[in-house]
Amino acid sequence: MLYESSPAAIAIFAAFVAGVLGLSFWLGRKGQSAGAYYAAHGEIHWFVNGIAFAGDYLSAASFLGICGMIAFHGYDGFLYSIGFLAGWIVALFVIAEPIKSLGKFTFADALDARYHSRGIKLAAAISTLVVSVFYLIPQMVGAGDLIVPLLGLPHWLGVILVGVVVTLVVVTAGMVSTTWVQFIKGSLLVFFCAVLTGMILARGLEVNTGSLEPQTRTVAPDGRVLVDGRPQSRDHDLRPVGTLAALPARYGDARGTGPLGPLAYLAALEESRIVTWSGTKTSDAGGTHVTYSPVERSGADLLKPGGYFKGLATGTLADKLDFASLMLALFCGTASLPHILIRYYTVKDADAARRSTVVGIAAIGAFYVLTLFLGLGAMTSGALDPTSTNMAAPLLAKSFSETLFAVISAIAFTTVLGTVSGLIMAGSGAVAHDLVEHVLRIPLTDHAKVRCGKIAAVFLGVAAMALGILFRNFNVSFLVGWAFNIAASANLPALVMLLFWPRTTRQGIIAAVTVGMLASLGWILLSADTFEKVYGLSRDLSPVPFSQPGLVTIPLGFLVLVAVSLATPPEPARRGG
């Protein structure tokens, strides 16, 4: 059965979680000062920090979301990998070394290094919290999805479990434990994904021999899954689906290829017929139903652009702008994410920051190449759940063995832990260091600042749990796209212009951060995707022409900063705000 848990899987998973918590408590002894709690005293080795970059960045969106997008939509899902990786070029050549010399604990420190302005601290802290919350949502959704097949628990309980564990990690040792959790899970994620990719290539492509039944599956408004109209007593009663329908005749009896190399695998897949799944929404007095039906498509169609991003295949201007806007946000957003930027404060100098970035790019790039094969392997594995795109990679592992499934699920769980830990660290620093100490000007001792950050971390953890339950039906990569849009619109213009345009003023920075954040957030809330997937309304009611705001709001941030800076006198060191 698709969602049948096993004692071995539970034992392996529990061992991973216990190890993470044990490490956190052990390192907690080193996180008693503000310098240790927020920046690990700047003593993290550049190589460890580089792998921790990968552990922080390779979130649920990367592992669960992208693999699911590729498994259900083909090549277009891989474009997320390209966008996520390309953004590190900006981080390496523009941000890495300067950001280290500008800040101490938070992103707001960097923006405010020359001005000592309460206004900058306030705007940057609010931006950090907004981006962190939007990034937290997909991590918690992915965590809940993992718990369903592994432990047989409901989604909401899985979200709460993750939230509690992450909060414990953060409040025990702060950045010290967060760094090592991210280092360990980054290393394990890349290694085991490489192992899983090797197993996919060794198995090759196998044609379905009759196990796939032409069923339709419907998700009812109350969350029950119906197969051919009949309710299932529990989610794990569902049988796995997704398969290869036909191979070209040149493969002998056309039932299987045997082991293939990477390029040969792609070539064989291109010539094959593949069963994919499409969803259709219908509404009645009882609410909105989503019905999933099998659809046979050619591999060539799935390996070319346009299967998901319609702007790559159609002449619709809105679709083209939506895709361009998403790619721009992914490219610009990496260097604007607060939880990524604060990692530069954990190394000793600018040279170590640059080396960390190079190591991070190498690890992240290797992983994203593997996501293509993981997604395609899941597409043809016979182990998809058409009602959840986020479970493609773990169920792919389950098609090989329960042990591998448990290991991959546990690593995916620690992937969520590492990313969420970094996000909560960024948010707690924004509250304690920026808002309380500098904006509200409440004097804090070193230990009081740590205590305030831990209290903020608890509140952020609770908020993350609530949002993870609310947004459970979204693909996690899609949700992360929103966070990248807000980060790139609010933070990047101010950071880049601060570094490279001497005429930048404090008023310009405040205006750029505020306008970029509010414009991108407002655009998202008014987008067609939000109208349909959050409000349950018709897409046609949306007043904005396309859903991704970056194409408009990122240039807007730069224009606002330039205009306001030119309209105000240069004051590179004036105090106040």
CORWONOR-V844837 format. One record per pair of residues at least 6 apart in sequence whose C-alpha atoms are under 6 Angstrom apart, sorted by the first residue. I is the first residue (numbers start at 0). J is the second residue. D is the distance in whole Angstrom. If there is no record, write none. Layout:
# CORWONOR-V844837
<<I J D> <I J D>>
This chain:
# CORWONOR-V844837
<<0 238 5> <1 235 6> <1 237 6> <1 238 5> <1 239 5> <2 148 4> <2 235 4> <3 235 6> <4 149 5> <4 150 6> <8 405 5> <12 409 5> <23 168 6> <23 176 5> <24 171 6> <26 176 6> <27 171 5> <27 172 4> <30 36 5> <30 172 5> <32 446 6> <33 445 6> <33 449 5> <34 40 5> <36 173 5> <36 174 5> <37 104 6> <37 174 5> <38 174 6> <38 344 6> <38 345 5> <39 174 6> <39 175 5> <39 345 6> <41 344 6> <41 345 4> <41 346 4> <41 347 5> <42 346 5> <42 347 6> <43 345 6> <43 346 5> <45 351 5> <45 355 5> <46 355 6> <48 355 6> <49 355 4> <49 356 6> <49 358 5> <49 359 4> <50 182 5> <50 359 6> <51 178 6> <51 181 5> <51 182 4> <52 359 5> <53 185 6> <53 359 5> <53 363 6> <54 181 4> <54 182 6> <54 184 6> <54 185 4> <55 181 6> <55 417 6> <55 418 5> <58 414 6> <58 415 6> <58 418 6> <59 138 5> <59 141 6> <59 415 6> <60 475 5> <60 476 4> <63 389 5> <64 389 5> <64 475 5> <64 476 5> <65 76 6> <66 370 6> <66 374 4> <67 388 5> <67 389 5> <67 391 5> <68 76 5> <69 76 4> <69 374 5> <70 374 5> <70 375 5> <70 377 6> <70 378 4> <72 306 6> <72 307 6> <73 301 5> <73 302 6> <74 302 5> <74 303 6> <75 304 6> <75 307 6> <80 367 6> <82 326 6> <82 329 5> <82 330 6> <83 329 6> <85 330 6> <86 330 4> <86 331 6> <86 333 5> <90 334 5> <95 352 6> <95 353 6> <96 349 5> <96 352 6> <96 353 6> <99 343 6> <99 344 6> <99 349 6> <101 109 5> <101 112 6> <102 108 5> <102 109 4> <105 341 6> <106 337 6> <107 120 5> <107 123 5> <113 571 6> <113 572 5> <114 571 6> <114 572 5> <114 573 6> <115 574 5> <116 574 6> <116 575 5> <116 576 4> <117 438 5> <117 576 5> <118 576 5> <119 509 5> <120 433 6> <124 429 5> <127 337 6> <128 426 5> <130 482 6> <130 486 6> <131 422 5> <133 482 5> <134 479 6> <134 482 5> <135 463 6> <136 466 6> <136 467 5> <137 475 5> <137 478 6> <138 415 6> <139 158 6> <139 467 5> <140 467 5> <140 471 5> <142 158 6> <143 154 5> <143 157 4> <143 158 5> <144 154 6> <146 157 5> <147 153 6> <147 154 6> <155 468 5> <158 464 6> <159 464 6> <162 460 6> <162 464 6> <165 416 6> <165 420 6> <166 460 6> <170 453 5> <180 417 6> <181 417 5> <184 413 6> <184 414 6> <189 366 6> <200 258 6> <200 259 5> <201 258 4> <202 257 6> <202 258 5> <203 256 6> <203 257 5> <203 258 5> <203 259 6> <204 255 5> <204 256 5> <205 254 6> <205 255 4> <206 243 5> <206 244 6> <206 245 6> <206 254 5> <206 255 6> <207 242 6> <207 243 6> <207 244 6> <214 227 6> <215 226 6> <215 227 5> <215 291 5> <215 292 5> <216 225 6> <216 226 5> <216 290 5> <216 291 5> <217 224 6> <217 225 5> <217 289 5> <217 290 4> <218 224 5> <218 288 6> <218 289 5> <219 288 5> <220 286 6> <220 287 6> <220 288 6> <224 231 6> <225 231 6> <239 381 6> <239 382 5> <239 383 6> <240 381 5> <240 382 5> <240 383 5> <241 274 6> <241 378 6> <241 379 6> <241 381 4> <241 383 5> <242 274 6> <242 379 4> <242 380 6> <242 381 5> <243 273 5> <243 379 5> <244 272 5> <244 273 5> <245 271 6> <245 272 5> <246 253 5> <246 271 5> <268 298 6> <269 298 4> <269 299 4> <270 298 6> <271 298 5> <272 296 6> <272 297 5> <272 298 6> <273 295 6> <273 296 5> <273 297 6> <274 294 6> <274 295 4> <275 293 6> <275 294 5> <276 292 6> <276 293 5> <276 294 6> <277 291 5> <277 292 6> <278 290 5> <278 291 4> <279 289 5> <279 290 5> <280 288 6> <280 289 4> <281 287 6> <281 288 5> <305 311 5> <305 312 5> <309 318 6> <310 318 4> <310 319 4> <317 545 6> <321 545 5> <321 547 5> <324 547 6> <324 549 5> <324 550 4> <325 547 6> <328 483 6> <328 484 5> <328 549 5> <329 483 6> <331 487 5> <332 483 5> <332 486 6> <332 487 4> <335 486 5> <335 487 6> <335 490 5> <335 491 5> <336 486 6> <338 421 5> <338 422 5> <338 425 5> <343 352 6> <377 391 6> <377 395 5> <382 394 6> <382 395 6> <383 391 6> <393 404 6> <393 408 6> <396 403 6> <396 404 5> <397 404 4> <423 456 6> <427 452 5> <427 455 5> <427 456 5> <431 451 6> <431 452 5> <435 441 6> <484 549 5> <485 516 6> <485 519 5> <488 515 5> <488 552 6> <488 553 4> <489 512 4> <489 515 4> <489 516 5> <490 512 6> <492 556 6> <492 557 5> <493 508 5> <503 564 5> <504 564 5> <504 569 6> <507 560 4> <507 563 5> <507 564 5> <511 556 5> <511 559 6> <511 560 5> <515 552 6> <515 556 5> <519 548 6> <519 552 6> <525 541 6> <526 541 6> <526 543 6> <526 546 5> <527 538 5> <527 541 5> <527 546 6> <530 536 5> <530 538 6> <531 537 6> <531 538 5>>
